[in-house]
Amino acid sequence: MKWKKPISCHLYPIRITKQKNGLEALNYDKWSICKAACKLGDSLKVPVYKFLKDSLTRKYGKEWYKQLEVAASRIDEIKAMGKSK
């Protein structure tokens, strides 16, 4: 059996917080030691959710990740509309 790191490590820099209503909040944990990786991601235009595709899919499944992509795409469309005004 191939060893897999714990999901909390695999998801880093995303941290999961369980909410009182049972939902999970996913938050980006900004840490100075990751500055070089963030700079590279910015220059390559790779958002955190794309960088963490494997770990997010591992935690929540393919269908959840597809929905995330749709939501992110919609947010990008809305941002672009705001810039064109």
Z-matrix of the N, CA and C atoms (Angstrom, degrees):
N
C 1 1.454
C 2 1.524 1 109.01
N 3 1.306 2 115.97 1 131.53
C 4 1.452 3 121.34 2 179.47
C 5 1.529 4 109.17 3 -78.54
N 6 1.325 5 116.11 4 132.20
C 7 1.466 6 121.72 5 -179.40
C 8 1.520 7 110.04 6 -74.14
N 9 1.316 8 115.67 7 136.89
C 10 1.459 9 121.36 8 174.83
C 11 1.517 10 107.91 9 -119.51
N 12 1.326 11 114.97 10 138.13
C 13 1.462 12 118.68 11 177.91
C 14 1.520 13 109.39 12 -67.33
N 15 1.341 14 116.95 13 156.56
C 16 1.466 15 119.56 14 178.18
C 17 1.532 16 110.56 15 -56.41
N 18 1.317 17 116.14 16 146.04
C 19 1.464 18 120.69 17 -175.72
C 20 1.526 19 111.46 18 -59.64
N 21 1.322 20 118.18 19 -34.11
C 22 1.467 21 119.77 20 179.81
C 23 1.524 22 110.89 21 -63.50
N 24 1.309 23 117.53 22 -34.83
C 25 1.466 24 121.53 23 176.86
C 26 1.527 25 110.64 24 -75.07
N 27 1.318 26 116.17 25 -39.63
C 28 1.463 27 121.69 26 -178.73
C 29 1.524 28 110.94 27 -64.61
N 30 1.330 29 117.19 28 -31.90
C 31 1.460 30 121.73 29 -178.44
C 32 1.527 31 113.61 30 -83.54
N 33 1.324 32 117.89 31 -14.86
C 34 1.466 33 119.26 32 -174.07
C 35 1.518 34 110.85 33 -58.07
N 36 1.316 35 119.71 34 133.33
C 37 1.462 36 130.96 35 20.80
C 38 1.528 37 115.88 36 -94.59
N 39 1.312 38 118.22 37 20.27
C 40 1.458 39 120.90 38 174.08
C 41 1.527 40 108.32 39 -90.84
N 42 1.306 41 115.17 40 131.58
C 43 1.461 42 121.98 41 176.37
C 44 1.526 43 108.46 42 -112.37
N 45 1.334 44 116.16 43 140.89
C 46 1.459 45 122.06 44 179.66
C 47 1.522 46 108.73 45 -103.90
N 48 1.334 47 114.94 46 131.06
C 49 1.459 48 121.15 47 175.90
C 50 1.519 49 108.01 48 -121.82
N 51 1.321 50 116.24 49 124.14
C 52 1.467 51 120.10 50 176.49
C 53 1.523 52 108.76 51 -76.69
N 54 1.322 53 115.75 52 131.55
C 55 1.452 54 121.98 53 179.81
C 56 1.526 55 110.33 54 -93.96
N 57 1.315 56 116.62 55 160.90
C 58 1.466 57 121.47 56 -179.34
C 59 1.526 58 112.03 57 -61.23
N 60 1.334 59 116.37 58 -29.08
C 61 1.468 60 120.24 59 -178.87
C 62 1.531 61 112.58 60 -83.26
N 63 1.345 62 117.04 61 3.69
C 64 1.454 63 121.04 62 177.95
C 65 1.522 64 114.48 63 95.00
N 66 1.314 65 117.08 64 -12.63
C 67 1.462 66 120.38 65 178.59
C 68 1.523 67 110.15 66 -78.28
N 69 1.319 68 115.33 67 165.79
C 70 1.458 69 121.11 68 176.67
C 71 1.523 70 109.12 69 -114.71
N 72 1.326 71 115.59 70 134.11
C 73 1.465 72 121.28 71 175.60
C 74 1.518 73 107.69 72 -100.57
N 75 1.321 74 116.56 73 131.59
C 76 1.460 75 121.63 74 176.90
C 77 1.521 76 107.88 75 -105.47
N 78 1.319 77 116.16 76 121.61
C 79 1.458 78 121.49 77 -176.78
C 80 1.515 79 110.34 78 -127.88
N 81 1.323 80 113.93 79 142.57
C 82 1.460 81 121.48 80 177.76
C 83 1.522 82 108.81 81 -78.92
N 84 1.326 83 117.06 82 127.30
C 85 1.460 84 123.28 83 179.37
C 86 1.525 85 108.33 84 -100.24
N 87 1.335 86 116.01 85 100.54
C 88 1.460 87 120.70 86 -178.16
C 89 1.523 88 108.78 87 -78.86
N 90 1.319 89 115.94 88 125.04
C 91 1.452 90 121.53 89 -176.71
C 92 1.528 91 107.53 90 -136.76
N 93 1.313 92 117.47 91 131.30
C 94 1.466 93 121.52 92 -173.51
C 95 1.530 94 113.17 93 -58.86
N 96 1.308 95 117.56 94 -29.77
C 97 1.470 96 120.62 95 -179.13
C 98 1.535 97 111.52 96 -64.70
N 99 1.316 98 116.88 97 -19.68
C 100 1.470 99 121.83 98 -178.73
C 101 1.527 100 112.65 99 -94.57
N 102 1.320 101 117.29 100 7.46
C 103 1.469 102 121.71 101 -174.12
C 104 1.530 103 112.70 102 -55.06
N 105 1.327 104 117.72 103 -43.14
C 106 1.471 105 120.74 104 -178.93
C 107 1.531 106 111.16 105 -63.93
N 108 1.320 107 116.81 106 -41.46
C 109 1.465 108 120.58 107 178.83
C 110 1.523 109 110.68 108 -65.51
N 111 1.323 110 116.68 109 -39.50
C 112 1.472 111 120.65 110 178.38
C 113 1.521 112 110.74 111 -64.89
N 114 1.312 113 115.73 112 -41.24
C 115 1.466 114 119.92 113 179.56
C 116 1.529 115 110.23 114 -63.14
N 117 1.329 116 116.85 115 -42.56
C 118 1.465 117 121.07 116 178.21
C 119 1.524 118 110.49 117 -63.83
N 120 1.335 119 116.86 118 -45.19
C 121 1.466 120 120.56 119 177.94
C 122 1.511 121 112.43 120 -58.89
N 123 1.343 122 115.98 121 -40.92
C 124 1.468 123 120.29 122 177.22
C 125 1.524 124 111.16 123 -63.04
N 126 1.328 125 116.29 124 -45.52
C 127 1.470 126 119.46 125 -177.68
C 128 1.534 127 111.85 126 -66.48
N 129 1.324 128 116.40 127 -32.74
C 130 1.468 129 120.74 128 178.44
C 131 1.532 130 112.44 129 -87.47
N 132 1.325 131 115.76 130 -4.87
C 133 1.469 132 122.54 131 -177.62
C 134 1.532 133 111.51 132 58.47
N 135 1.340 134 114.96 133 46.05
C 136 1.464 135 121.65 134 178.09
C 137 1.528 136 108.01 135 -110.00
N 138 1.334 137 117.32 136 105.50
C 139 1.459 138 119.00 137 178.25
C 140 1.531 139 111.06 138 -67.89
N 141 1.315 140 115.56 139 158.60
C 142 1.467 141 121.27 140 -176.43
C 143 1.524 142 111.35 141 -55.75
N 144 1.337 143 117.68 142 -41.15
C 145 1.465 144 118.41 143 -176.59
C 146 1.534 145 111.88 144 -64.01
N 147 1.336 146 117.84 145 -31.58
C 148 1.469 147 119.81 146 177.20
C 149 1.522 148 110.78 147 -74.26
N 150 1.318 149 116.42 148 -38.97
C 151 1.458 150 120.92 149 177.26
C 152 1.529 151 110.66 150 -60.79
N 153 1.332 152 116.64 151 -34.01
C 154 1.463 153 122.49 152 -177.15
C 155 1.530 154 113.28 153 -100.28
N 156 1.332 155 116.95 154 21.60
C 157 1.471 156 120.33 155 -177.08
C 158 1.526 157 112.22 156 -52.68
N 159 1.327 158 117.99 157 -48.10
C 160 1.468 159 120.36 158 -177.76
C 161 1.524 160 112.12 159 -61.75
N 162 1.320 161 116.30 160 -44.89
C 163 1.465 162 118.77 161 -177.27
C 164 1.532 163 111.69 162 -72.42
N 165 1.330 164 117.95 163 -38.23
C 166 1.461 165 120.09 164 176.76
C 167 1.524 166 111.39 165 -65.58
N 168 1.327 167 116.50 166 -39.42
C 169 1.465 168 120.82 167 176.71
C 170 1.526 169 110.26 168 -66.50
N 171 1.305 170 116.64 169 -39.49
C 172 1.470 171 120.59 170 177.42
C 173 1.530 172 110.88 171 -60.12
N 174 1.327 173 116.70 172 -41.59
C 175 1.470 174 121.24 173 -177.34
C 176 1.523 175 112.50 174 -77.35
N 177 1.337 176 117.25 175 -45.01
C 178 1.465 177 120.51 176 -169.69
C 179 1.529 178 115.52 177 -113.97
N 180 1.318 179 117.91 178 -12.94
C 181 1.461 180 120.72 179 177.46
C 182 1.521 181 113.52 180 99.02
N 183 1.331 182 114.89 181 163.25
C 184 1.466 183 121.76 182 -176.57
C 185 1.518 184 112.76 183 -65.53
N 186 1.320 185 117.07 184 -41.40
C 187 1.465 186 120.36 185 -178.21
C 188 1.525 187 110.61 186 -64.45
N 189 1.323 188 117.35 187 -41.78
C 190 1.468 189 121.48 188 177.17
C 191 1.525 190 109.87 189 -60.09
N 192 1.330 191 116.64 190 -44.61
C 193 1.463 192 119.83 191 -178.64
C 194 1.537 193 110.75 192 -64.85
N 195 1.326 194 116.81 193 -38.67
C 196 1.474 195 119.73 194 177.12
C 197 1.521 196 110.27 195 -60.58
N 198 1.331 197 117.10 196 -41.23
C 199 1.460 198 121.14 197 178.35
C 200 1.532 199 110.73 198 -64.75
N 201 1.316 200 116.66 199 -37.31
C 202 1.467 201 121.07 200 176.42
C 203 1.528 202 110.37 201 -61.50
N 204 1.334 203 116.08 202 -44.13
C 205 1.463 204 120.10 203 178.86
C 206 1.534 205 111.31 204 -61.22
N 207 1.324 206 116.97 205 -41.71
C 208 1.462 207 121.15 206 178.85
C 209 1.531 208 109.82 207 -63.19
N 210 1.330 209 116.23 208 -44.98
C 211 1.471 210 120.14 209 -179.99
C 212 1.524 211 110.79 210 -63.32
N 213 1.323 212 117.55 211 -43.46
C 214 1.463 213 121.38 212 179.56
C 215 1.525 214 110.99 213 -63.77
N 216 1.314 215 116.44 214 -39.22
C 217 1.458 216 120.84 215 178.35
C 218 1.527 217 110.46 216 -63.79
N 219 1.314 218 115.95 217 -42.12
C 220 1.475 219 120.29 218 179.02
C 221 1.526 220 110.38 219 -63.90
N 222 1.322 221 117.29 220 -41.75
C 223 1.471 222 121.14 221 177.94
C 224 1.526 223 109.72 222 -61.02
N 225 1.333 224 116.96 223 -42.92
C 226 1.471 225 120.57 224 177.74
C 227 1.524 226 111.27 225 -60.76
N 228 1.339 227 117.10 226 -40.70
C 229 1.470 228 121.22 227 178.20
C 230 1.526 229 110.76 228 -62.08
N 231 1.322 230 116.56 229 -43.91
C 232 1.459 231 121.34 230 -179.09
C 233 1.533 232 110.22 231 -64.96
N 234 1.338 233 116.59 232 -41.79
C 235 1.460 234 120.34 233 178.07
C 236 1.527 235 110.46 234 -62.30
N 237 1.336 236 116.77 235 -41.89
C 238 1.461 237 121.18 236 -179.82
C 239 1.526 238 110.53 237 -64.79
N 240 1.308 239 118.28 238 -37.54
C 241 1.460 240 121.19 239 178.21
C 242 1.519 241 110.50 240 -64.77
N 243 1.314 242 116.81 241 -37.99
C 244 1.459 243 121.21 242 178.74
C 245 1.519 244 112.58 243 -67.13
N 246 1.318 245 117.27 244 -33.59
C 247 1.462 246 121.54 245 179.47
C 248 1.524 247 111.85 246 -73.61
N 249 1.350 248 116.38 247 -28.09
C 250 1.461 249 119.68 248 -176.27
C 251 1.520 250 112.54 249 -82.74
N 252 1.305 251 117.78 250 -6.69
C 253 1.483 252 120.46 251 -178.32
C 254 1.501 253 110.92 252 -81.76
